Amino acid sequence: MIITQQKSPEDVLKYIPEGEKVFIIGCGECSTTCQTGGEAEILKMKEILEKSGRKVTGSVIPDAPCVAAQLKTAMAKNIKAIKESDSILALTCGLGAQSIKENDRTKKAIHIGCDTLFMGATDVKNDFVEFCSACGDCVLELTAAICPITRCPKNLMNGPCGGQDKGKCEVDKERDCAWIMIYKELKERDKLHLLKELRPPKDYSKTTKPRKRNMSA
């Protein structure tokens, strides 16, 4: 899931001139879950825009605006309202906003309503937590499904640093050391031999951006 937080009304209005006609696009998946681009948030943003002298021509919430086919279908059904607008406000992650830009045949200006934070999941407290950095060279098989690239502030790949204290991270005393967690999990599963395997240096070339996966091959 892509975790987002909505920009402040002041930040949104700063780039939308008074009198501008805006069409709002939300997201039925990640942004709805994060409460940044679902139905309630769109209605609240509509109220903010209209009270500040802007006009909202309409809105739509594609299931996943980052999926071109779903976005195109949703926009086609609202093409009249989109054409009547001067711009589009994206209450989505950065992927969704850029997908709107690439798939909007009316070529409207795109305003950004959310900050994209990270790719994450919910923990036991139902908080959103970053667990994966999408590095392109996954080592989870060897680290008991605990990502050291993401969960260790130093991105260490060969075990804990000298700063860990009683299993806690020196960067944040409330945070469990990722490598102590990995060690304990591997020990419990009788897989400590995985820590003894010689591995080549991590291939950081796989993180060279922008990345693309060819699905036509």
C-alpha positions in Angstrom: 0.0 0.0 0.0 1.2 3.5 -0.8 0.9 5.7 2.3 -0.1 9.3 1.8 -1.0 12.3 3.9 -3.2 15.1 2.6 -1.5 18.5 2.1 -2.9 21.4 4.2 -5.7 23.4 2.6 -3.3 26.4 2.5 -0.7 24.4 0.4 -3.4 23.2 -2.0 -5.1 26.6 -2.5 -1.7 28.3 -3.0 -1.4 26.9 -6.5 -5.1 27.0 -7.5 -6.1 30.6 -8.5 -9.3 32.0 -7.2 -12.1 31.4 -9.7 -10.4 28.3 -11.2 -12.7 25.4 -12.1 -11.4 22.1 -10.7 -12.2 18.4 -11.2 -11.2 16.2 -8.3 -9.8 12.6 -8.7 -9.4 10.4 -5.7 -8.4 6.8 -5.2 -10.5 3.9 -4.1 -7.7 1.8 -2.7 -4.6 3.3 -0.9 -5.8 6.9 -0.5 -9.2 5.8 0.7 -7.6 3.6 3.3 -5.3 6.4 4.4 -8.3 8.8 4.5 -6.6 11.2 2.1 -8.6 10.6 -1.2 -11.8 8.8 -0.5 -15.4 10.0 -0.7 -15.3 11.9 2.6 -12.0 13.6 1.8 -13.3 14.6 -1.7 -16.4 16.1 -0.2 -14.4 18.0 2.4 -12.0 19.3 -0.3 -14.9 20.4 -2.4 -16.2 22.4 0.5 -12.8 24.0 1.1 -12.4 24.9 -2.6 -15.8 26.4 -3.0 -15.6 28.4 0.2 -12.4 29.9 -1.1 -13.8 31.0 -4.4 -12.9 28.0 -6.6 -15.5 25.9 -8.4 -15.6 22.1 -8.5 -17.1 20.7 -11.7 -17.2 17.1 -10.5 -15.2 14.3 -9.0 -14.5 10.6 -9.4 -12.8 7.8 -7.4 -11.3 5.2 -9.7 -10.5 1.9 -7.8 -6.8 2.4 -8.6 -5.9 5.5 -10.6 -2.3 4.1 -11.0 -3.9 1.4 -13.3 -4.3 3.1 -16.7 -7.3 1.1 -17.8 -9.3 1.8 -14.6 -8.4 5.5 -14.7 -9.3 5.9 -18.4 -12.7 4.3 -17.8 -13.4 6.6 -14.9 -12.3 9.7 -16.7 -14.3 8.8 -19.8 -17.5 8.6 -17.8 -16.8 12.1 -16.5 -15.3 13.6 -19.6 -17.9 16.4 -19.7 -17.1 17.6 -16.2 -13.4 17.3 -16.9 -13.6 19.4 -20.1 -15.5 22.0 -18.1 -12.7 22.3 -15.6 -9.5 24.3 -15.8 -7.5 21.8 -13.9 -7.5 18.5 -12.0 -6.8 18.1 -8.3 -5.3 14.6 -7.5 -6.1 13.3 -4.1 -3.8 10.3 -4.8 -0.3 9.2 -4.3 2.4 10.5 -6.7 1.9 7.4 -8.9 -1.8 8.2 -9.2 -1.1 11.9 -10.0 1.4 11.1 -12.7 -0.9 8.4 -14.1 -3.6 11.1 -14.4 -1.2 13.3 -16.3 -0.2 10.6 -18.7 -3.7 9.4 -19.4 -5.7 12.7 -19.5 -6.3 13.4 -23.1 -7.7 16.8 -22.3 -4.2 17.8 -21.0 -5.5 19.7 -18.0 -3.0 21.1 -15.4 -2.6 18.8 -12.5 -2.7 20.0 -8.8 -1.3 17.8 -6.1 -3.4 17.3 -3.0 -1.4 14.7 -1.1 2.2 14.0 0.0 3.4 10.5 -0.8 5.2 9.1 2.3 6.2 5.4 1.8 5.1 1.9 0.8 3.8 0.3 4.0 1.5 -2.0 5.8 -0.4 -1.8 9.1 1.2 -3.1 12.4 -0.5 -4.6 15.4 -1.6 -1.1 16.5 -3.1 -0.5 13.1 -0.6 2.2 12.4 1.0 2.4 8.9 4.6 1.3 9.0 7.3 1.2 6.2 8.4 -2.4 5.8 9.7 -2.5 2.2 11.9 -0.1 0.1 11.2 -1.8 -3.2 15.0 -2.1 -3.7 14.7 -4.7 -6.6 17.1 -7.1 -4.9 15.1 -8.8 -2.2 16.8 -10.6 0.6 13.8 -11.5 2.7 14.3 -15.3 2.1 17.6 -15.0 4.0 16.4 -12.6 6.7 13.3 -14.3 8.0 11.0 -11.9 6.0 12.4 -8.9 7.9 13.9 -6.3 5.6 17.2 -4.8 6.9 17.3 -2.3 4.1 14.1 -0.7 5.4 13.9 -1.5 9.0 17.6 -0.8 9.9 18.2 3.0 9.8 21.7 2.3 8.6 20.6 -0.2 5.9 23.1 -2.7 7.3 23.3 -6.0 5.4 25.6 -8.1 7.6 24.3 -7.9 11.1 23.7 -5.4 13.9 26.0 -2.4 14.4 27.9 -1.8 17.6 25.3 0.7 18.7 22.4 -1.7 19.4 21.7 -2.1 23.1 19.7 -5.0 24.5 18.0 -5.5 21.2 17.1 -1.8 20.7 18.3 0.5 18.0 20.7 3.3 18.9 18.9 5.7 16.5 15.6 5.1 18.3 15.6 3.5 21.8 12.0 2.4 21.3 12.7 0.6 18.1 13.8 -3.0 18.0 17.1 -3.7 16.2 16.2 -5.2 12.8 19.2 -7.6 12.9 18.4 -8.8 16.4 14.9 -9.5 15.2 16.3 -11.4 12.2 18.6 -13.4 14.4 15.9 -14.4 16.8 13.5 -15.4 14.1 16.1 -17.5 12.2 17.2 -19.2 15.4 13.6 -20.0 16.3 13.1 -21.6 12.8 16.5 -23.4 13.0 17.8 -21.4 10.0 20.8 -19.7 11.5 22.9 -21.3 8.8 21.5 -18.7 6.4 23.6 -16.0 8.2 26.8 -17.9 7.4 26.2 -17.9 3.6 28.6 -15.8 1.7 26.7 -13.3 -0.4 27.9 -10.8 -3.0 27.5 -7.1 -2.3 24.0 -5.9 -2.8 23.3 -4.9 -6.4 22.3 -1.3 -6.0 22.2 -0.9 -9.8 18.7 -2.4 -9.5 17.5 0.8 -7.8 18.6 3.0 -10.7 15.5 5.2 -11.5 13.2 5.4 -13.2 12.7 1.6 -13.3 10.5 -0.4 -15.7 9.3 -4.0 -16.0 8.5 -5.1 -19.5 5.2 -7.1 -19.4 5.1 -7.7 -23.1 8.0 -10.2 -23.2 
